[in-house]
């Protein structure tokens, strides 16, 4: 049976993340959002709070916390701003946890430990200019050349592209399978920024998450040591889907933080703003919008917690994570739209945070599997066309 009471360790992680949001994000987020720049104090703050590797085992530089803790931290950081949660998603969910699960011991010693300690920052490179949901549509190639692989290609919409030290890059190692769109020809590699012939840049003009770093990675004849191949050739698609399971989990939990931020801002404003000689919170249709935020938060949070519970037990969570991501993102969009409505004309201005919430929420319904992808996935599970099978490797069980 699931115990809904959080442990002391889980609450400690939640409080650490809440403190970063309160002290580092909230005071300056409007400024950095307007400037479309990453707060330079944010990553050091996350490092100092031990939030860049807290759910990695102690032997690899982390604190050994569980996956519910990861969800709680994601929720608290996104309550501050989506850009902060994204750092946790890509660094831990899309790099460190996959490396913990699929990497060999040498790779863990060389790359996972510095990432868990926050000494190095990491991200994930699957999406390309012409390939998003269609993962086998990527064009990046990795050709074996002696003790190295030569990588060529370009990744797009990569969080932390301009600041990360390590990239988990997916590429075709079997060109015949590439022509036939056979995903068993894909492989995964750890690529260092320090390697020659790597160029990165930022993407400007985004609708939301403006205070976050998003960009591209261009690789032209990049020489990557063969020992940086993760697991073995032909396993890249499995690894990528595993990565997305962890990333989607943090997106779901983070979206709950955004729902909560919309609710709290709306409640506060509803007590302050008066129309027709009454606080707007007295009006029934305003109450209805706030009630929807409350309900959306409650059932969406239970969905991500169920997925986290499965992860803690070492059980497959793809179905649960997909559902949590889909529903939480949907509810975040509705909550943000309603929050703007509650604020009226002021909701249309960046004088108040709900305008930022409205812009930020949209991306989560696109990245890490669009809402349409997750809708089809859930239908296929229900119809019996899809089922989760135990993987060769999965997240280690966490001692409770």
N, C-alpha and C positions, 0 to 999 in steps of 0.2 A: 504494500500500500504506500502511496506517496504521502510523505510528511510535509505539510505546508509550512512548517515552522523552520525558519532559516537557522543555520548553525552560527556559532560565534565567528567562525572564520569567514563565512559568507557575508555576514553583516560587516565585518571588518573591511573586506574588499569593497563592498558597497559604499561604506563611509569614506574610504580613501578616494574612490572615484568621485563621490559627491563633493569632497573637499577640493579636488582639482577643478571641478566644474564651478564651484562657488568662488574660489580665490583666483583662478587663472583664466577661465573662459568667460564667465559672465561679465566681469568689469569692462572688457574690451571687445567683446564679440561684434558689437554693432560697427565699431571702427574697422576691424579687420574684414568683416563681411563687405562693407562699402568699398574698401580698398582692394578686395579680392586677393588677399594675401594670407598666408599661413602665419599664425602667431608664433614667433620664434621661441617664446617661453613655454609653449605647450608640450613639445616632445621632451625637453628636460624635466618638466614637471611630472609627466607620466613616468619617466625613468626614475626620478627621485622617489616617487610613490610606489615603485616596484610593480607598476601596472603593465609593463611591456612583456612580462613573462611569468605572471603570477600563477597561471594554470599549467606551467611546464614543470616536470618533476625537479626536485632539488638537485639531483645529480647532474642536471643539465642547466643549472643556473637559475631555475625558477623557484617558486614558493610551494609548489605541489598542491595548489588549490584545485577545486573541482570545476565542472563546466557550468553549474548553476551560478557560481561566482562570476564566470565570464559573462553570462547573461545579465547579471545585476550591474556589473561595471559598464557594460554596453548601454544599458538603459540609463544609468546616471550620466554618462558622458554625453549621450544624445539629448538628454534633458537640457544640457548646456548648449551644445550645438552638434549638428550632424557631422561636421568636419572632424571633431574629436573622436567620435565613435568610429569613423572610417579608419583612423589610424590603428585602433585596436583590431578592427575587422581584418585588415590586410596583413598587418604585422604578425598577429597571433593566429587568426582564423585561416588565412590563406597562405601563410608561410611556415610559421613555427610548428603548429599542430600537424600539418602534413609532413614536415621534415621529421618530427618526432615519430610519426607512424611509419613512414615509408623510407626514410633515410637510413644509411648504414652508420656504424659507430664512428667512423672517421669524419663523416659529414656532420654528425651531431656535435662532435668535439670542436670541429673547425667553424661551423656556422650557427648551430643552434644555441650553443652556450653564449656567444656574444650577443645574439639576438634576444635571448631570454633576459640577459642582464641589462639590456638597453644600451649596450656599447655600440651596437650596429642596428640600423633600421632596415627592414625588409618589406618586400611587396611581391606581387603576383602578376604575371604577364601572359594572359590567354587571348583577350580581345584584340582584334586588329581592325584597321580601317574598313574592311569589307567582311568582317566575321565577328558576330557577337553571340547570339543564341545558337547559331550554326557553328559549333566548335570545330567540326571537321572541315569547315571552310577556310581555316587559317592557311596562310601561305608560307610562314616561316619554316625554313629547312635547317637541318643539322646533319652535315655530311662527315662521316668518320674519316680522319686523316692521321694515321699513326696513333699516337697517344692523345690525340685531341679530336674535338668535333669543331667544324667550321659552321658558325651560325650566320644566317642571313634572313632578314625580315624586319617588319616594323609592328610594334604593339601600340595600341591606341586606347585612350580612356583609362590610363593606368594611374591609380592613386599612388601618391608619393613618388612618382616617376623622377622628379627633379631632386629629391632629397634622400631616397633610399640607397643603401650601400649594397644590398643583395636583391636579386630578382629571381623568382622561380619562373622560368621561361618554358613554354611548350612549343615544340617544333616537330616537323616530320623527319624521321630518320629512315623511313622506307618510302622512296619516291614513287614506286609502283603503286603502293597502297594509297599514297596521296592522290594519284590519278584516279583511283577507283573509289575514293572517299571511304576507305576502310580504316576506322579509327584505331585499329591495332597497329598502325604504323606511326602513331604519335608517341613522343617521349618527353620527359621532363628533365630540365637542367637547372642547376644553381649557377647563376651568372653574377659576377662581381662588377660593380661600376668601374673598378680600377682596370678592367681589361681594355685593351686597345680597340679602337674603332666602334665604340659605343657612344651614341649621341642621345641626349634626352632634352625635352623641352616641355613647357607648360601650355595648357589649353586655356584660352581666355574667352570671356563672353558666355560663361555658363549661366543657366537659369538659376540654379541653386548651388548649395555647398560651396559658396564663393570663398569662404575662409579656409578651404581645403586645397591641397596640392593635387592637381590632376594633369596628366600630360601624356607624352609618347616616349617610346624607347625605339631607337633605330639601330639596327645591327648590320654592319657591312664587313663580312669576312672576319667575324669575331672568333678568336681561338679560345675554346673552352676545354680545359683538361677533361679527359675521359672519366676520371674519378668523380667528376661533378654530375654525371648522369645519375638521376635519382631512381633507385630500385633497379630497373633494367629496361632495355629497349622494348618499345611496344606497349609499355604500361602507362603512358602519359595520359590517355583518356580516362582511365580508372582513377589516376591520381588527381586529375583536374576535377572530376565529379566529386571525389572525396573532399577536395579543397572547398568546392562550392557548398557542400553540406555544412562545413564549419562557418564559412562566410555568411551563408543565409541565416544561420542560427543567430549570429550577432546582429544582422540586419533586423530580424524579427524582434529581438529584445530591444534594440535601439529604437525601433519604431514605436514601441510602447513608451519609451522615454519621451518621444515627441508628442504622443497622444497626451501624456500626463502634463507636459509643458503647455499644450493648448488648453487643456482643462483648467489648470491652475491660473493661467493668464486670464482666461475667460471668466472664471469665478471672481477673481479680484476686480476685474473691470466692471463686472455686473453689480458689484456692491457700490462702486464709485459713481458710475454713470447714471444719470436720471433722465427719464423722458416721461412726459405727461404727469409730472410731479411724483414719480415713483422710481426707485432703482430699477434698472432694466431687468435685474434678476427676478423681479416680481412678475414679469410678463411670461405667459405660459410657453410661447414658442421659443423664447430664449432658454427657458428651463429645459425644453425638449432637446435643444442642441447640446446643452451641457450634459444632460442625461445620456445622450448618445456617446459623448466622449467618455463618460464614466463607464458605461457598459462596454464600449470598445476596448478600453484599457483592461478591464477585468478579464474578459474572455480571451483577449489576445495574449495577455501575460500568462494565463494558464497554458496556452498552447506552446509557448516557447519553453516554459518550465517542464512540460511533459517531454519535449525533445531533449532538454538538458538532463532530465532524469534518465532517459534511455542512454544518453552518452555516458553518464556516470557508471551505468551498469555494463558498459561495453557492448550494448545492443545497437543494431542498425536503427538509424533515426532519419533516414532520407524522407520517408513519407511524412513523418511528424514535422520535420523541419520545413519541408515544402509547404505544408498547410499553415504552419505558424508564420512563415515569411509572407505568404500570399495574403492571409487575413490581417495580419498586423499592419502591413503596408497599405492595404485597402482602408483600414480604419484610421490610419494616420492621415491619409489623404482627406477623408471625410471630416475628421476632427479639425484639420488645418483650415479647410474651406469653411466650416462652421465657425471657427474662431474668428476668421476675418469678418464673417457676417455679424457676429456678436459685437465686434468693434466698429462696425459700420465704416464710415469714411476713414476713420483713423486706422482701421485694419488694412487700408489701401496705402498706408504710409509706413516708412521704416522708422517712424517715431516710436512705434510699438513692435515687439518681437514677432507678432503673429504673421506679419508679412513675410518675414524670413522663414518661419515654419512652413508657410504655404509653398514657398519656392523650394525649400529643402526636401519636402516629403516626396516630391514627384520622382526624383532619381531612383529611390528605393523600389519603385514599381517597375523599373526598367533593368537596373543592374542585378547581377546574381540570379538571373532567370526572370524574364518578364512575367507580369501577372497572367498573361495568356499561356505561357509555358506551364506555370503552376496550376492553372485551371485545368489544362489538359492532363497534367500528371495526376491530379486528384481524381478526375473522371476515370482515367485508366486504372488507377488502383481500385476504385469502386466497382468497375466493370470486370475486373479480373484480368485485364490486359497487361498489368504491370504488377510486380511483386519484388520486395527487397530480399536479396539473398545475402548470406554472410560473405563479407569480403575476405580476401587472403589476409588482409591486415585491417585492424580498426583501432580506434582510440583506446589507449590503455584504461582499464577499469580504475576508478578513483576510490581510494579507501575513504569511507565515511566515518 
